[in-house]
Amino acid sequence: MEERLCYAAMKGDLKSLQEIIAIDGSILDRVLVGIFRGKNPLHVAISTGQTRFVLKLLEIKPGLAEVLDTELGAAIHIASAKGHLEIVKALVNVSPEMCLARDGDGNSPVHIAALKGQLQVLEELVRTNSHIAQVKVNRGDTILHLCVKYDQFECLKLLLQMNPDPCFVNDVDVDGNTILHLAVFKKRPEMIKLVLSCKNIVAVNAINKSGRSPLDIHLQFRSENQSDSEIEDILLDAGAKRFKRGKQGTVGDDRLEPSWQTKRRNTFMIVSSLIATMAYQVGVNPPGGVWLDDAEGHKVGKAILAYNYPDFYPIFMCLNTAGFLVSLTTILLLIISLPERGWGLRWAQAFISWCTILTTAFSYTFSVIAISPAGKRYIYIYDRDASKVIKFTAMAWAFVMSLLFVWHLLHLTIGILKEQRGLMKCMGKLFKVVKGRPTSLPN
C-alpha cells in the first residue's frame, strides 16, 4: 500500500489517493510518526511538481509539512529548490515556522532558493518573514554571501532592493569578508557595480580578518586581463584604498591559511617538545640503568653510569640538562608569542636552536659510547674499537655542524645589516625632507 501511495504521489493521481485512504485510513498517520516504509508521499509529489496532489495532502494532514526526510530536509526545502511557488505558499500558510527550518547542511528555505536562483520563491519567503534573510548558515555566510559565491546576480539584486539595511549589506562571514570582498575575489564586475551602487550603505574599505581591504584582495590576485583592469577602475572610482597588511591569508577558500611564521613557530614547538621529552627520559633513566641493590661503593637507585665513568658523567648530565632547559625555554618563548621581527630575537632564536641540537647530539654520543663494550673489535668497522668509531663520527659531525652554524650566523647577520641599511636610507630621506621643509608660511 505504501508503494502504491508513493506511485500515486509521483503521478499526481488524486483518485488513487482517495481509494488508498478509504482502504487504509491510518496510512498518512504512519508518515507523521515516522513508521512509513516508503518515501514521504508529500516530498515525492513536490519533487515531481504535482501541485493539486500536494494541496490535497496538506488539506487532509497539515502536519505532513513538518515531516523531515533522511537528509533532514522538509517539504518546503524541496519546494524552494524546485521553484514551485504555489506549493511554497501553501506550505507557508499551513506551517509558517518551517520557513526557519534548516536542512542537514544548515540551509533554510530562503538560502536554498537563493542558491538555486529561484527568484519568485525567494521574494515570497522574504516578504512572508523578512527576518529569515538575515539568518546565517553554518560558516557564518549570509544569504548575500551565498548569492555572490554561487553567482546569483538577480537574487543579489532582489535582496539588496528588498532590504537595503547597512548592517545587512555590510555583514561579514567567519573570516570577516563582506560581500564586496567576495565579489572582488570571484572577479565579478557586475556584482561589484551592483554592490557599490549603494554608495551610502556599502563600506568600500572594510577590512577582513586577514587585514585586507577589497582593493588589497584585487591587487593580490590581479592578472593582465581586461576584466581585472575594469574591476580596479570600479574600485578606485568608488574611493577604494589599500590597507596595511596584517596576517597573511586568502579569501578564496573561506579560511585563513597559516602564515610561514606560524608554521615555523608550530614546527619549533613540536621539535622542542620532542627534545625536552627525550632529555627528560635520559635524565631519569640514564643509559645502563641504575643499581638494584645496596653494596660497597654504590647505592640502590643510583646511576651505574656515574660509577663507571666518574669523570665524564657530570659532563654528560650537564649537556643533557642544558638541552632540556633550552628546549623548555624555547617552548616558553613560543607560548608567550614574542614578535617575529627584530634582529636580537632572530639571533637568540638561532643560537637556542643550535644549542638544543648540539647538546642532544653530544648526549646521544656519550650514551652510546658508555653502553658500548670497551675493547671489543668489529672487523666490519675498520677493525677498530666501537667507541673510537663513534667518537670519530661525532667529531666529524660536530665539525660539519660548526661550519653550518657559522654560515647560518653570517647569512643572518648579512640579512640584518641589509635591513638596517635600508632603514637608515629611509630615515636619511625622511630627515632631508623634514630639513628642507620651510618653517614658516610664505608671505
TIPA-477611 format. One record per residue (C-alpha): x, y negated, z; residue in one letter. Coordinates in steps of 0.05 Angstrom, whole numbers, padded with zeros to 5 digits, always signed. Example, Ala and Ser with C-alpha at 12.3 -4.5 7.8 and 13.67 -1.06 7.14 Angstrom:
BEGIN
+00246+00090+00156A;+00273+00021+00143S;
***
This chain:
BEGIN
+00000+00000+00000M;+00058-00047+00015E;+00088-00036-00054E;+00020-00049-00086R;+00014-00115-00048L;+00083-00137-00070C;+00067-00119-00142Y;+00002-00159-00138A;+00041-00218-00109A;+00091-00215-00166M;+00035-00214-00218K;-00010-00263-00181G;-00067-00213-00182D;-00120-00242-00135L;-00168-00185-00148K;-00118-00133-00125S;-00104-00175-00063L;-00177-00174-00043Q;-00181-00099-00055E;-00118-00085-00013I;-00144-00128+00045I;-00211-00092+00041A;-00176-00025+00047I;-00123-00046+00099D;-00145-00108+00137G;-00082-00109+00180S;-00031-00109+00125I;-00017-00184+00129L;-00013-00179+00205D;+00044-00129+00197R;+00080-00181+00154V;+00073-00231+00211L;+00102-00185+00265V;+00159-00161+00221G;+00140-00087+00212I;+00121-00094+00139F;+00163-00044+00100R;+00164-00082+00034G;+00184-00152+00014K;+00146-00210+00041N;+00088-00219-00008P;+00087-00295+00003L;+00161-00300-00016H;+00151-00256-00076V;+00093-00298-00101A;+00133-00363-00092I;+00193-00334-00128S;+00150-00318-00189T;+00112-00384-00186G;+00043-00354-00171Q;+00012-00417-00141T;-00060-00392-00135R;-00037-00328-00102F;+00005-00368-00052V;-00053-00414-00035L;-00098-00354-00023K;-00048-00321+00023L;-00040-00385+00063L;-00115-00391+00068E;-00121-00320+00096I;-00059-00321+00140K;-00028-00391+00150P;+00025-00361+00196G;+00059-00330+00136L;+00091-00398+00123A;+00135-00388+00184E;+00159-00317+00169V;+00234-00312+00152L;+00267-00263+00105D;+00331-00224+00116T;+00373-00285+00099E;+00335-00328+00149L;+00300-00366+00093G;+00228-00388+00099A;+00176-00395+00044A;+00189-00470+00040I;+00263-00458+00026H;+00245-00414-00034I;+00193-00463-00060A;+00243-00522-00053S;+00296-00484-00092A;+00247-00465-00147K;+00217-00534-00151G;+00145-00512-00141H;+00115-00579-00118L;+00044-00555-00106E;+00068-00497-00064I;+00113-00543-00023V;+00054-00589-00009K;+00012-00531+00013A;+00067-00504+00059L;+00079-00572+00090V;+00005-00580+00101N;+00000-00513+00136V;+00064-00518+00177S;+00097-00588+00177P;+00151-00567+00227E;+00181-00519+00176M;+00209-00580+00139C;+00265-00579+00192L;+00277-00504+00189A;+00347-00481+00170R;+00366-00421+00129D;+00426-00376+00140G;+00473-00428+00110D;+00446-00484+00155G;+00408-00519+00099N;+00339-00548+00109S;+00288-00550+00051P;+00307-00622+00034V;+00381-00602+00028H;+00363-00544-00018I;+00320-00589-00062A;+00379-00638-00069A;+00428-00582-00085L;+00383-00555-00139K;+00365-00624-00167G;+00290-00616-00153Q;+00271-00690-00154L;+00196-00683-00144Q;+00204-00635-00085V;+00258-00679-00055L;+00214-00741-00058E;+00155-00704-00029E;+00195-00677+00030L;+00227-00744+00046V;+00161-00780+00042R;+00130-00728+00088T;+00184-00736+00140N;+00237-00789+00130S;+00278-00762+00188H;+00296-00698+00152I;+00340-00735+00102A;+00387-00755+00159Q;+00396-00685+00186V;+00467-00658+00174K;+00488-00589+00153V;+00539-00545+00188N;+00601-00581+00161R;+00574-00649+00180G;+00553-00665+00109D;+00492-00709+00099T;+00445-00699+00041I;+00483-00755+00005L;+00548-00718+00011H;+00515-00656-00019L;+00489-00697-00078C;+00560-00721-00093V;+00592-00653-00084K;+00543-00618-00129Y;+00539-00675-00180D;+00465-00690-00170Q;+00465-00762-00194F;+00389-00771-00199E;+00378-00743-00130C;+00430-00790-00101L;+00397-00849-00137K;+00329-00830-00110L;+00354-00823-00038L;+00390-00890-00040L;+00327-00923-00065Q;+00282-00890-00013M;+00329-00901+00046N;+00379-00959+00038P;+00396-00959+00112D;+00471-00978+00120P;+00480-00926+00175C;+00453-00872+00129F;+00493-00893+00068V;+00559-00901+00106N;+00552-00838+00148D;+00613-00793+00148V;+00626-00719+00147D;+00670-00680+00195V;+00733-00707+00161D;+00710-00779+00164G;+00694-00784+00090N;+00638-00828+00065T;+00601-00813+00000I;+00647-00864-00033L;+00709-00824-00012H;+00679-00761-00042L;+00655-00795-00106A;+00726-00823-00117V;+00758-00756-00104F;+00709-00720-00150K;+00725-00773-00204K;+00652-00791-00218R;+00650-00863-00244P;+00574-00867-00250E;+00564-00846-00178M;+00617-00896-00155I;+00580-00951-00192K;+00514-00929-00162L;+00542-00928-00091V;+00577-00995-00098L;+00514-01027-00127S;+00491-01032-00054C;+00543-01086-00040K;+00514-01107+00026N;+00510-01036+00050I;+00570-00995+00029V;+00636-01001+00067A;+00683-01002+00007V;+00745-00999+00052N;+00723-00947+00102A;+00780-00904+00129I;+00773-00829+00137N;+00809-00785+00188K;+00868-00777+00140S;+00880-00852+00145G;+00858-00865+00073R;+00810-00913+00041S;+00774-00895-00025P;+00828-00933-00063L;+00883-00893-00028D;+00850-00829-00049I;+00844-00852-00121H;+00917-00872-00125L;+00939-00807-00093Q;+00904-00764-00146F;+00906-00813-00204R;+00923-00789-00274S;+00932-00825-00340E;+00863-00812-00370N;+00812-00866-00385Q;+00764-00843-00330S;+00816-00857-00276D;+00830-00926-00303S;+00756-00941-00303E;+00750-00918-00231I;+00808-00961-00209E;+00777-01023-00243D;+00710-01009-00209I;+00742-01003-00141L;+00785-01065-00149L;+00726-01106-00174D;+00687-01085-00111A;+00744-01110-00067G;+00775-01043-00050A;+00842-01045-00014K;+00896-00996+00006R;+00906-00978+00078F;+00968-00958+00117K;+00972-00883+00113R;+00966-00842+00177G;+00961-00767+00177K;+00976-00732+00112Q;+00915-00694+00088G;+00869-00684+00029T;+00796-00694+00017V;+00787-00641-00036G;+00775-00581+00008D;+00740-00619+00063D;+00791-00605+00116R;+00856-00637+00139L;+00916-00598+00118E;+00972-00597+00170P;+01030-00643+00153S;+01101-00618+00145W;+01117-00649+00213Q;+01061-00609+00245T;+01083-00545+00210K;+01154-00557+00234R;+01130-00570+00305R;+01090-00506+00305N;+01150-00467+00279T;+01194-00495+00334F;+01142-00478+00386M;+01138-00405+00363I;+01214-00396+00358V;+01227-00430+00425S;+01174-00387+00459S;+01204-00324+00429L;+01275-00342+00451I;+01252-00361+00521A;+01217-00293+00527T;+01280-00257+00504M;+01324-00295+00552A;+01277-00282+00609Y;+01276-00208+00595Q;+01352-00204+00592V;+01357-00244+00657G;+01312-00199+00698V;+01331-00135+00662N;+01406-00141+00646P;+01439-00093+00598P;+01459-00028+00632G;+01404-00035+00684G;+01410-00042+00759V;+01436+00002+00815W;+01383+00050+00842L;+01417+00063+00909D;+01460+00031+00962D;+01531+00054+00962A;+01601+00029+00976E;+01614-00031+00932G;+01543-00043+00907H;+01471-00052+00930K;+01405-00028+00902V;+01373-00074+00852G;+01437-00109+00833K;+01461-00112+00760A;+01510-00057+00742I;+01540-00104+00690L;+01562-00152+00745A;+01605-00097+00778Y;+01635-00070+00714N;+01650-00139+00684Y;+01660-00185+00744P;+01698-00237+00703D;+01652-00241+00643F;+01584-00231+00677Y;+01579-00304+00703P;+01594-00329+00632I;+01541-00282+00604F;+01489-00306+00654M;+01507-00379+00642C;+01497-00370+00567L;+01431-00333+00576N;+01406-00384+00627T;+01426-00441+00582A;+01387-00411+00524G;+01327-00400+00569F;+01328-00472+00596L;+01340-00503+00528V;+01281-00464+00500S;+01236-00488+00557L;+01260-00559+00545T;+01242-00553+00471T;+01173-00527+00489I;+01162-00585+00537L;+01183-00637+00486L;+01136-00606+00435L;+01078-00605+00484I;+01084-00678+00502I;+01087-00694+00426S;+01144-00742+00420L;+01143-00785+00357P;+01176-00755+00296E;+01214-00818+00276R;+01277-00844+00309G;+01349-00824+00298W;+01360-00808+00371G;+01304-00758+00373L;+01327-00724+00309R;+01397-00718+00336W;+01371-00688+00401A;+01326-00640+00364Q;+01383-00616+00320A;+01430-00608+00380F;+01379-00570+00421I;+01362-00523+00364S;+01434-00505+00351W;+01449-00496+00425C;+01390-00448+00431T;+01412-00406+00372I;+01485-00403+00393L;+01472-00385+00465T;+01424-00330+00443T;+01475-00302+00394A;+01531-00301+00446F;+01487-00269+00498S;+01469-00214+00450Y;+01542-00204+00431T;+01564-00197+00503F;+01506-00150+00518S;+01525-00104+00460V;+01598-00104+00480I;+01581-00088+00552A;+01539-00027+00535I;+01586+00000+00481S;+01633+00056+00505P;+01703+00030+00514A;+01760+00065+00477G;+01712+00102+00431K;+01735+00102+00358R;+01690+00108+00298Y;+01721+00128+00232I;+01666+00094+00193Y;+01682+00026+00224I;+01753+00020+00201Y;+01778+00067+00256D;+01773+00014+00309R;+01741+00006+00377D;+01667-00013+00371A;+01674-00072+00418S;+01731-00101+00376K;+01689-00096+00313V;+01631-00132+00349I;+01678-00186+00375K;+01707-00197+00305F;+01638-00201+00274T;+01614-00250+00327A;+01674-00295+00318M;+01665-00296+00242A;+01592-00312+00250W;+01608-00368+00300A;+01658-00398+00251F;+01607-00399+00195V;+01554-00428+00241M;+01602-00481+00264S;+01613-00503+00193L;+01538-00505+00181L;+01528-00544+00245F;+01580-00596+00224V;+01548-00601+00155W;+01479-00609+00186H;+01502-00665+00231L;+01537-00701+00173L;+01475-00694+00130H;+01431-00721+00186L;+01479-00778+00200T;+01482-00799+00127I;+01406-00799+00124G;+01401-00841+00187I;+01453-00890+00161L;+01414-00898+00095K;+01351-00913+00134E;+01387-00963+00178Q;+01418-00996+00117R;+01350-01002+00084G;+01322-01031+00147L;+01379-01081+00152M;+01367-01102+00079K;+01293-01114+00093C;+01310-01154+00156M;+01360-01195+00116G;+01309-01211+00063K;+01258-01230+00115L;+01309-01274+00150F;+01324-01310+00085K;+01250-01321+00071V;+01238-01349+00141V;+01302-01391+00138K;+01282-01421+00071G;+01211-01438+00092R;+01200-01513+00106P;+01190-01532+00179T;+01141-01588+00163S;+01088-01603+00112L;+01109-01648+00054P;+01082-01718+00053N;
***
